[in-house]
Amino acid sequence: MAAPDLVRRVAGGVRRRLRRPGPPLDFPAVEGRIHPHDDMKDPRDTSAAHYAKVGRSALEEIRESLEPAGLSFGDVGSCLDMPSGYGRVLRLLRREMPAAQITACDVNREAIRFCASEFGAVPLRSRGRLETLRLGRYDLIWCGSLITHLDDRRVEQLLRQFADALMPGGVAVLTIHGDPPDQSDPTYGPLAHEARGALVSRGSFHVPYAGALDDYGHAWHTEEHIRGMFDRVSGGAVEPVSFRRRGWDEHQDVLAFRRRA
Ligand SMILES: C[S@@+](CC[C@H](N)C(=O)[O-])C[C@H]1O[C@@H](n2cnc3c(N)ncnc32)[C@H](O)[C@@H]1O
């Protein structure tokens, strides 16, 4: 083997070893183990009590979103959790339906593999180019904290995908940042005035993270903007069924939509 090849192979092995995660972690507060790379668990949340609380809040929001559409978890034969991350919410959805009926979809390959091996969900790899996805069809779509990161072009692509992926009578539960950033917010406070103006004038505001792919960032939307966009991209096939301001852990707004039967 030529010397440069050998160096490359050794360096690749070292890189893989450094990236290899430790074992999943157990916390009494949490149902199921947490992957060490799950960045939804804040290191300051040492007991993972907050992680568990956010998961429970999502499950209750989904339950309450099904009700006005005349459904309960018992009616859900197939569920898409997108983005699943490492299963903060998915681990609780398993209480309500067999895990094999839940599809864990994310761009993060490691995250969906974990949801499959640890919780028994069906993994589905997403892409930055949302328009090229093939999601399948579902009675329930849970989309917790993805729209909150996307610019309008990608939100539109995502909602178009969701409209196609909903079974007749199926429900999509989406979350948004509806309130503009607070002036005291150390990161986005300086943009509070601009964000407020943008929400009033065009219903959305987006700031890409430095160096992020596909303009992934932080985004705010009004309820009306998302409703209008979903109505338009679905050709009127999707109707709003509920809205709860700051419903998810007193933070993100929760909107539910139903595909007309
Ligand atoms: C804030 S986390 C929320 C994860 C999960 N819903 C939860 O509550 O723990 C955002 C997730 O979106 C995923 N993501 C980013 N772009 C995506 C895309 N184009 N398709 C699917 N998932 C994406 C990220 O990998 C990350 O897991």
The ligand as an ORCA input file, in Angstrom:
! r2SCAN-3c Opt
* xyz 0 1
  C     -35.112     20.892     17.021
  S     -34.830     19.255     16.462
  C     -36.388     18.486     16.861
  C     -36.309     16.988     16.919
  C     -37.541     16.280     17.504
  N     -38.765     16.655     16.846
  C     -37.659     16.547     18.996
  O     -38.580     17.236     19.404
  O     -36.799     16.065     19.731
  C     -34.851     19.484     14.717
  C     -34.567     18.203     13.935
  O     -34.798     18.467     12.553
  C     -33.929     17.654     11.803
  N     -33.911     18.151     10.413
  C     -33.288     19.220      9.895
  N     -33.519     19.328      8.573
  C     -34.357     18.318      8.249
  C     -34.968     17.887      7.036
  N     -34.761     18.527      5.883
  N     -35.759     16.795      7.065
  C     -35.960     16.128      8.238
  N     -35.399     16.467      9.399
  C     -34.610     17.555      9.412
  C     -32.632     17.762     12.570
  O     -31.717     16.739     12.221
  C     -33.147     17.670     14.019
  O     -33.185     16.314     14.437
*
